[in-house]
Every structure is written in structure tokens, then in C-alpha cells.
Amino acid sequence: MDLPVVWFVLIAVLWTGYLVLEGFDFGVGMLLRPFSRNDTERRLLINTIGPVWDGNEVWLLVAGGATFAAFPEWYATMFSGFYLPLLLILIALILRGVAFEWRGKINDDAWRQRWDWCITIGSWVPAVLFGVAFGNLVRGVPIDADMQYVGDFFTLLNPFSLLAGVVTTMVFLMHGAIFLALKTDGPVRERAGVLAARLAIPTTAVAAVWVIWLQISYSGKAWTIVPLGIAALALVGVIATTRARREGWAFSLSAVAIVGTVVLIFGSMFPDVMPSTLDPAYSLTIYNASSTDYTLTIMTWVAVILTPLVLGYQGWTYWVFRKRLTAQAIPPHAGLPKAEPKDIAANR
């Protein structure tokens, strides 16, 4: 296996980790306002992901950095062509991160509600647009002989990619609901389990339509039927386990479904990284978009040394914060400054 192939696989692994871990983060964030009934429950939802959400974001940063270093032509063409949706994702992630840190700084309901909406909207936007972006990567976009994207924003809003955005949104909602049922206890756990069971069937149906469409129209490879089948069986398993309230199994199967889908996406693209709809000869591949062998060699040694350390630390974090949480254990907003009218006005 040569180095461009190695780094294509590693980037696929990084995206897999990000979508599995940040997927339930997004799901919890999307459910923050619609699902919770009061501020205590909203704080409970935030506490389920509070110790891990920022660590999960590291997978995205490393995936982006690895793409820039290993496949600079891919990075340049993708970020110039997908500039507006990627900018919207970045703004949403910034607002979401700031909201996690600032919502509890002032003891005022209006203050907290505004940041809660930032968390909710900041989770919905990436959930939709990441799906749209991956849909376009699989389907292909207009790239000319100079490796330049020559479409516009509306070129990206095609039926296949929009359906991909619906799929990622529904999968993350389901993944987040299962995670809440796994990490909480009491009434919130019960309601989250019911919601996960209700989401499982329509999510499976919509995902099935999209992956079959992908396999028939854009894959062209017989072996990708394997990850497609694994994802399909995992989602069927999610339906059964959510109905039986087996949260651990349901979460594991939901993660397997995401892994299978990412393998299907990257496997369908290979050896392209951005297919051209104008002419297959203009497509960016792992070879014409990659860095030099020297650069890839250095990156490989760095990855071999640092990756186990990062994985070990993140695994330890999840182990430390493995216990279930309850609304009864959420303390009141003691010790926070009470917002004065002038403070509220200053923060509007």
C-alpha cells in the first residue's frame, strides 16, 4: 500500500471518528430546546456531553489538517468550491462552543435561553451541511482542467446531496437520543428511549434510500455492498434494541451504521477525492492531489507516534465520565452573579 492510499484511509478513519463521536454531540445539541422541558433538563443534557464535546472536535481539526498536508490540491479545491457551506459550519461551531462556555456565566433566564438556541441551531447547521458536503464529494462537482471548482453555491444543492443532508441529520438525532438514554436516568432516560425508538424506523428508511441510490449511481464497485449491508443490518438492529431499551447495544449499532456509511462513501470515491462532473480526466485523485512522498513519510511517522496517545487519552476521558446523570443531581445556579437590567442590556 503506497503512502497516498495510506493517508486516504487515515483521513477516512479520522472522519469516521468525528462523525461517530460528534454525531451524538450534534444530536444532543439539536434536541436541547425541543426535547428538554425546563432549565434543569437542559443543563442535564449539556452535562452529558460537557466533558467530551471539545475533545470530539479534535477529530475534525486533525482531519482538516491531514487533508491540507497530505492532499493540498483536494483541500484547496474543496474549500474554495464549498466556501459558503463550510463558512456556515464554522460559524455554527464557533457559536455552539461559545454557548457551552457562556450560558451559565449570568444567572438570568433570558441570557441562558439565547445561548441555548445558539447550541441548538449550531448543532442543526453542521448536521445538515456536512451531509450535503459529503453527498457532493461522492456525486462529483464541476472541476475544470486547472483543478478549479467552476460551479456555484446552488450547484451543491442537488437532490442527491440534499437527501444526504437529511440522512445525516436524522442519523445524528437518533444517535443523540440513544446517547441520552444511555447517559441519563429517570424521566429523561425514559423519554429519550421512546424518542430513539420513534426515530429509528424513519431514519433507517431514509438512509436506505440514499445508500442504495449511492451504490447504484455513484459507486460502481461491487465490494462496497459489504459496508452498505453492514450499515443496513446495524440500523435494523437499532430498531430492535431501542424498542427493547437496550441502550448500550443500540448506541454501538448506531455507531457501526455510521462507520459502515463512511466506509461506503470513501470506498465509492476511491481513488478519486473529488470526482469531476465535467470530465473524469479532470477529477482529483489521491495521486494528482497528494503531497510529495517525503512529506507523507514524515506525516506517517508523526501519526504512528501521536495517534495512540490521543486515542488513549480520549478513551480515558470517556471512562472517567462513564456514569449516568440525573436531573436530581443538577445543583441550582448557586454562586452565579444575578443579572441586573444593565447587564442584560449590555449582553444583547
Contacts in CASP RR format, 6 or more apart in sequence:
PFRMAT RR
TARGET T0000
AUTHOR 0000-0000-0000
METHOD contacts of the structure
MODEL  1
MDLPVVWFVLIAVLWTGYLVLEGFDFGVGMLLRPFSRNDTERRLLINTIG
PVWDGNEVWLLVAGGATFAAFPEWYATMFSGFYLPLLLILIALILRGVAF
EWRGKINDDAWRQRWDWCITIGSWVPAVLFGVAFGNLVRGVPIDADMQYV
GDFFTLLNPFSLLAGVVTTMVFLMHGAIFLALKTDGPVRERAGVLAARLA
IPTTAVAAVWVIWLQISYSGKAWTIVPLGIAALALVGVIATTRARREGWA
FSLSAVAIVGTVVLIFGSMFPDVMPSTLDPAYSLTIYNASSTDYTLTIMT
WVAVILTPLVLGYQGWTYWVFRKRLTAQAIPPHAGLPKAEPKDIAANR
3 290 0 8 1.000
3 293 0 8 1.000
3 296 0 8 1.000
3 297 0 8 1.000
3 300 0 8 1.000
4 70 0 8 1.000
4 71 0 8 1.000
4 286 0 8 1.000
4 287 0 8 1.000
4 290 0 8 1.000
4 296 0 8 1.000
5 271 0 8 1.000
5 286 0 8 1.000
6 296 0 8 1.000
6 300 0 8 1.000
7 66 0 8 1.000
7 70 0 8 1.000
7 71 0 8 1.000
7 286 0 8 1.000
7 290 0 8 1.000
7 296 0 8 1.000
7 299 0 8 1.000
7 300 0 8 1.000
8 71 0 8 1.000
8 266 0 8 1.000
8 270 0 8 1.000
8 271 0 8 1.000
8 273 0 8 1.000
8 286 0 8 1.000
9 266 0 8 1.000
10 66 0 8 1.000
10 70 0 8 1.000
10 303 0 8 1.000
11 63 0 8 1.000
11 66 0 8 1.000
11 67 0 8 1.000
11 70 0 8 1.000
11 71 0 8 1.000
12 262 0 8 1.000
12 263 0 8 1.000
12 266 0 8 1.000
12 267 0 8 1.000
14 59 0 8 1.000
14 62 0 8 1.000
14 63 0 8 1.000
14 64 0 8 1.000
14 66 0 8 1.000
15 59 0 8 1.000
15 63 0 8 1.000
15 262 0 8 1.000
15 266 0 8 1.000
16 258 0 8 1.000
16 259 0 8 1.000
16 262 0 8 1.000
16 263 0 8 1.000
17 59 0 8 1.000
18 56 0 8 1.000
18 59 0 8 1.000
18 60 0 8 1.000
18 63 0 8 1.000
19 130 0 8 1.000
19 168 0 8 1.000
19 258 0 8 1.000
19 262 0 8 1.000
20 255 0 8 1.000
20 258 0 8 1.000
20 259 0 8 1.000
21 52 0 8 1.000
21 56 0 8 1.000
21 59 0 8 1.000
22 53 0 8 1.000
22 56 0 8 1.000
22 57 0 8 1.000
22 59 0 8 1.000
22 60 0 8 1.000
23 127 0 8 1.000
23 171 0 8 1.000
23 172 0 8 1.000
23 175 0 8 1.000
23 176 0 8 1.000
23 258 0 8 1.000
24 49 0 8 1.000
24 172 0 8 1.000
24 175 0 8 1.000
24 176 0 8 1.000
24 178 0 8 1.000
24 179 0 8 1.000
24 251 0 8 1.000
25 49 0 8 1.000
25 52 0 8 1.000
25 53 0 8 1.000
25 56 0 8 1.000
25 123 0 8 1.000
26 123 0 8 1.000
26 124 0 8 1.000
26 126 0 8 1.000
26 127 0 8 1.000
26 172 0 8 1.000
26 176 0 8 1.000
27 123 0 8 1.000
27 127 0 8 1.000
27 172 0 8 1.000
27 173 0 8 1.000
27 175 0 8 1.000
27 176 0 8 1.000
27 177 0 8 1.000
27 179 0 8 1.000
28 45 0 8 1.000
28 46 0 8 1.000
28 48 0 8 1.000
28 49 0 8 1.000
28 123 0 8 1.000
28 176 0 8 1.000
28 179 0 8 1.000
28 180 0 8 1.000
29 45 0 8 1.000
29 49 0 8 1.000
29 96 0 8 1.000
29 119 0 8 1.000
29 120 0 8 1.000
29 122 0 8 1.000
29 123 0 8 1.000
30 120 0 8 1.000
30 123 0 8 1.000
30 124 0 8 1.000
30 127 0 8 1.000
30 169 0 8 1.000
30 172 0 8 1.000
30 173 0 8 1.000
30 176 0 8 1.000
31 45 0 8 1.000
31 173 0 8 1.000
31 176 0 8 1.000
31 177 0 8 1.000
31 180 0 8 1.000
31 195 0 8 1.000
32 42 0 8 1.000
32 45 0 8 1.000
32 46 0 8 1.000
32 116 0 8 1.000
32 119 0 8 1.000
32 120 0 8 1.000
32 123 0 8 1.000
33 42 0 8 1.000
33 116 0 8 1.000
33 117 0 8 1.000
33 120 0 8 1.000
34 120 0 8 1.000
35 41 0 8 1.000
35 45 0 8 1.000
35 177 0 8 1.000
35 180 0 8 1.000
35 191 0 8 1.000
35 192 0 8 1.000
35 195 0 8 1.000
36 42 0 8 1.000
36 44 0 8 1.000
36 45 0 8 1.000
39 109 0 8 1.000
39 112 0 8 1.000
40 327 0 8 1.000
40 330 0 8 1.000
41 188 0 8 1.000
41 327 0 8 1.000
42 112 0 8 1.000
42 116 0 8 1.000
43 330 0 8 1.000
44 184 0 8 1.000
44 188 0 8 1.000
44 325 0 8 1.000
44 326 0 8 1.000
44 327 0 8 1.000
44 330 0 8 1.000
45 180 0 8 1.000
45 188 0 8 1.000
46 100 0 8 1.000
46 103 0 8 1.000
46 119 0 8 1.000
47 325 0 8 1.000
47 330 0 8 1.000
48 179 0 8 1.000
48 180 0 8 1.000
48 183 0 8 1.000
48 184 0 8 1.000
48 325 0 8 1.000
49 179 0 8 1.000
50 100 0 8 1.000
51 317 0 8 1.000
51 320 0 8 1.000
51 321 0 8 1.000
52 314 0 8 1.000
52 317 0 8 1.000
52 318 0 8 1.000
52 321 0 8 1.000
53 97 0 8 1.000
53 100 0 8 1.000
54 97 0 8 1.000
55 314 0 8 1.000
55 317 0 8 1.000
57 93 0 8 1.000
58 310 0 8 1.000
58 314 0 8 1.000
64 75 0 8 1.000
65 75 0 8 1.000
66 299 0 8 1.000
67 74 0 8 1.000
67 75 0 8 1.000
67 78 0 8 1.000
68 75 0 8 1.000
69 291 0 8 1.000
69 295 0 8 1.000
69 299 0 8 1.000
70 290 0 8 1.000
70 291 0 8 1.000
70 295 0 8 1.000
70 296 0 8 1.000
70 299 0 8 1.000
71 273 0 8 1.000
71 284 0 8 1.000
71 286 0 8 1.000
71 289 0 8 1.000
71 290 0 8 1.000
71 291 0 8 1.000
72 289 0 8 1.000
72 291 0 8 1.000
73 147 0 8 1.000
73 284 0 8 1.000
73 288 0 8 1.000
73 289 0 8 1.000
73 290 0 8 1.000
74 273 0 8 1.000
74 274 0 8 1.000
74 284 0 8 1.000
74 289 0 8 1.000
76 147 0 8 1.000
77 143 0 8 1.000
77 147 0 8 1.000
77 148 0 8 1.000
77 149 0 8 1.000
77 274 0 8 1.000
77 284 0 8 1.000
77 289 0 8 1.000
78 137 0 8 1.000
78 149 0 8 1.000
78 274 0 8 1.000
79 86 0 8 1.000
80 148 0 8 1.000
80 149 0 8 1.000
81 141 0 8 1.000
81 149 0 8 1.000
81 151 0 8 1.000
82 133 0 8 1.000
82 136 0 8 1.000
82 149 0 8 1.000
82 156 0 8 1.000
84 153 0 8 1.000
85 129 0 8 1.000
85 132 0 8 1.000
85 133 0 8 1.000
85 153 0 8 1.000
85 156 0 8 1.000
86 129 0 8 1.000
86 133 0 8 1.000
88 125 0 8 1.000
88 129 0 8 1.000
89 125 0 8 1.000
89 126 0 8 1.000
89 129 0 8 1.000
89 130 0 8 1.000
92 121 0 8 1.000
92 122 0 8 1.000
92 123 0 8 1.000
92 125 0 8 1.000
92 126 0 8 1.000
93 122 0 8 1.000
93 126 0 8 1.000
95 118 0 8 1.000
95 121 0 8 1.000
95 122 0 8 1.000
96 118 0 8 1.000
96 119 0 8 1.000
96 122 0 8 1.000
96 123 0 8 1.000
97 119 0 8 1.000
98 115 0 8 1.000
98 118 0 8 1.000
99 115 0 8 1.000
99 116 0 8 1.000
99 118 0 8 1.000
99 119 0 8 1.000
99 122 0 8 1.000
100 119 0 8 1.000
102 115 0 8 1.000
103 111 0 8 1.000
103 112 0 8 1.000
103 115 0 8 1.000
103 116 0 8 1.000
103 119 0 8 1.000
104 111 0 8 1.000
104 112 0 8 1.000
104 115 0 8 1.000
104 333 0 8 1.000
104 336 0 8 1.000
105 111 0 8 1.000
105 336 0 8 1.000
106 112 0 8 1.000
106 336 0 8 1.000
106 337 0 8 1.000
106 339 0 8 1.000
106 343 0 8 1.000
106 344 0 8 1.000
106 347 0 8 1.000
107 333 0 8 1.000
107 335 0 8 1.000
107 336 0 8 1.000
107 337 0 8 1.000
107 338 0 8 1.000
107 339 0 8 1.000
108 338 0 8 1.000
108 339 0 8 1.000
108 343 0 8 1.000
108 344 0 8 1.000
110 344 0 8 1.000
111 339 0 8 1.000
111 344 0 8 1.000
111 347 0 8 1.000
124 169 0 8 1.000
127 165 0 8 1.000
127 168 0 8 1.000
127 169 0 8 1.000
127 172 0 8 1.000
127 173 0 8 1.000
128 165 0 8 1.000
128 166 0 8 1.000
128 168 0 8 1.000
128 169 0 8 1.000
129 165 0 8 1.000
130 165 0 8 1.000
130 168 0 8 1.000
131 161 0 8 1.000
131 164 0 8 1.000
131 165 0 8 1.000
131 167 0 8 1.000
131 168 0 8 1.000
131 169 0 8 1.000
132 156 0 8 1.000
132 157 0 8 1.000
132 161 0 8 1.000
132 162 0 8 1.000
132 164 0 8 1.000
132 165 0 8 1.000
133 156 0 8 1.000
133 161 0 8 1.000
134 164 0 8 1.000
134 168 0 8 1.000
134 265 0 8 1.000
135 160 0 8 1.000
135 161 0 8 1.000
135 164 0 8 1.000
135 165 0 8 1.000
135 265 0 8 1.000
136 156 0 8 1.000
136 158 0 8 1.000
136 161 0 8 1.000
137 265 0 8 1.000
137 269 0 8 1.000
137 273 0 8 1.000
137 274 0 8 1.000
138 160 0 8 1.000
138 164 0 8 1.000
138 214 0 8 1.000
138 218 0 8 1.000
138 265 0 8 1.000
138 268 0 8 1.000
138 269 0 8 1.000
138 275 0 8 1.000
139 158 0 8 1.000
139 160 0 8 1.000
139 161 0 8 1.000
139 218 0 8 1.000
139 275 0 8 1.000
139 277 0 8 1.000
140 218 0 8 1.000
140 274 0 8 1.000
140 275 0 8 1.000
140 276 0 8 1.000
140 277 0 8 1.000
141 149 0 8 1.000
141 151 0 8 1.000
141 155 0 8 1.000
141 156 0 8 1.000
141 274 0 8 1.000
141 275 0 8 1.000
141 276 0 8 1.000
141 277 0 8 1.000
142 149 0 8 1.000
142 150 0 8 1.000
142 151 0 8 1.000
142 155 0 8 1.000
142 276 0 8 1.000
142 277 0 8 1.000
142 278 0 8 1.000
143 149 0 8 1.000
143 150 0 8 1.000
143 274 0 8 1.000
143 276 0 8 1.000
143 277 0 8 1.000
143 278 0 8 1.000
143 282 0 8 1.000
143 283 0 8 1.000
143 284 0 8 1.000
144 150 0 8 1.000
144 276 0 8 1.000
144 278 0 8 1.000
144 282 0 8 1.000
145 279 0 8 1.000
145 281 0 8 1.000
145 282 0 8 1.000
147 282 0 8 1.000
147 284 0 8 1.000
147 288 0 8 1.000
147 289 0 8 1.000
150 278 0 8 1.000
160 210 0 8 1.000
160 213 0 8 1.000
160 214 0 8 1.000
160 217 0 8 1.000
160 218 0 8 1.000
163 206 0 8 1.000
163 209 0 8 1.000
163 210 0 8 1.000
163 213 0 8 1.000
164 210 0 8 1.000
166 206 0 8 1.000
166 210 0 8 1.000
167 203 0 8 1.000
167 206 0 8 1.000
167 207 0 8 1.000
167 210 0 8 1.000
170 199 0 8 1.000
170 202 0 8 1.000
170 203 0 8 1.000
170 206 0 8 1.000
170 207 0 8 1.000
171 203 0 8 1.000
171 207 0 8 1.000
171 254 0 8 1.000
171 257 0 8 1.000
171 258 0 8 1.000
171 261 0 8 1.000
173 199 0 8 1.000
173 203 0 8 1.000
174 196 0 8 1.000
174 199 0 8 1.000
174 200 0 8 1.000
174 203 0 8 1.000
174 238 0 8 1.000
174 254 0 8 1.000
175 251 0 8 1.000
175 254 0 8 1.000
175 255 0 8 1.000
175 258 0 8 1.000
176 196 0 8 1.000
177 192 0 8 1.000
177 193 0 8 1.000
177 195 0 8 1.000
177 196 0 8 1.000
177 199 0 8 1.000
178 192 0 8 1.000
178 193 0 8 1.000
178 196 0 8 1.000
178 238 0 8 1.000
178 242 0 8 1.000
178 247 0 8 1.000
178 248 0 8 1.000
178 250 0 8 1.000
178 251 0 8 1.000
178 254 0 8 1.000
179 251 0 8 1.000
180 188 0 8 1.000
180 189 0 8 1.000
180 192 0 8 1.000
180 193 0 8 1.000
180 196 0 8 1.000
181 189 0 8 1.000
181 192 0 8 1.000
181 193 0 8 1.000
181 196 0 8 1.000
181 245 0 8 1.000
181 247 0 8 1.000
181 250 0 8 1.000
182 247 0 8 1.000
182 248 0 8 1.000
182 250 0 8 1.000
182 251 0 8 1.000
182 324 0 8 1.000
183 324 0 8 1.000
183 325 0 8 1.000
184 192 0 8 1.000
184 324 0 8 1.000
184 325 0 8 1.000
184 326 0 8 1.000
184 327 0 8 1.000
185 324 0 8 1.000
185 325 0 8 1.000
185 326 0 8 1.000
186 326 0 8 1.000
186 327 0 8 1.000
187 327 0 8 1.000
188 326 0 8 1.000
188 327 0 8 1.000
189 324 0 8 1.000
193 242 0 8 1.000
193 245 0 8 1.000
193 247 0 8 1.000
196 242 0 8 1.000
196 250 0 8 1.000
197 239 0 8 1.000
197 242 0 8 1.000
197 243 0 8 1.000
200 235 0 8 1.000
200 238 0 8 1.000
200 239 0 8 1.000
200 242 0 8 1.000
200 243 0 8 1.000
201 239 0 8 1.000
203 235 0 8 1.000
204 232 0 8 1.000
204 235 0 8 1.000
204 236 0 8 1.000
204 238 0 8 1.000
204 239 0 8 1.000
207 231 0 8 1.000
207 235 0 8 1.000
207 257 0 8 1.000
207 261 0 8 1.000
208 232 0 8 1.000
208 235 0 8 1.000
211 228 0 8 1.000
211 231 0 8 1.000
211 232 0 8 1.000
211 261 0 8 1.000
211 264 0 8 1.000
212 228 0 8 1.000
214 264 0 8 1.000
214 265 0 8 1.000
214 268 0 8 1.000
215 224 0 8 1.000
215 225 0 8 1.000
215 228 0 8 1.000
215 264 0 8 1.000
215 268 0 8 1.000
218 268 0 8 1.000
219 264 0 8 1.000
219 267 0 8 1.000
219 268 0 8 1.000
220 268 0 8 1.000
221 267 0 8 1.000
221 268 0 8 1.000
224 263 0 8 1.000
224 264 0 8 1.000
224 267 0 8 1.000
224 268 0 8 1.000
227 259 0 8 1.000
227 260 0 8 1.000
227 261 0 8 1.000
227 263 0 8 1.000
227 264 0 8 1.000
227 267 0 8 1.000
228 260 0 8 1.000
228 264 0 8 1.000
230 256 0 8 1.000
230 257 0 8 1.000
230 259 0 8 1.000
230 260 0 8 1.000
231 256 0 8 1.000
231 257 0 8 1.000
231 258 0 8 1.000
231 259 0 8 1.000
231 260 0 8 1.000
231 261 0 8 1.000
231 264 0 8 1.000
234 253 0 8 1.000
234 254 0 8 1.000
234 256 0 8 1.000
234 257 0 8 1.000
234 260 0 8 1.000
235 253 0 8 1.000
235 254 0 8 1.000
235 257 0 8 1.000
237 249 0 8 1.000
237 250 0 8 1.000
237 253 0 8 1.000
238 250 0 8 1.000
238 253 0 8 1.000
238 254 0 8 1.000
238 257 0 8 1.000
241 247 0 8 1.000
241 248 0 8 1.000
241 249 0 8 1.000
241 250 0 8 1.000
241 253 0 8 1.000
242 250 0 8 1.000
269 275 0 8 1.000
270 286 0 8 1.000
271 285 0 8 1.000
271 286 0 8 1.000
271 287 0 8 1.000
272 283 0 8 1.000
272 284 0 8 1.000
272 285 0 8 1.000
272 286 0 8 1.000
273 284 0 8 1.000
273 285 0 8 1.000
273 286 0 8 1.000
273 289 0 8 1.000
274 283 0 8 1.000
274 284 0 8 1.000
274 289 0 8 1.000
275 283 0 8 1.000
275 284 0 8 1.000
276 282 0 8 1.000
276 283 0 8 1.000
276 284 0 8 1.000
290 296 0 8 1.000
291 299 0 8 1.000
337 343 0 8 1.000
END
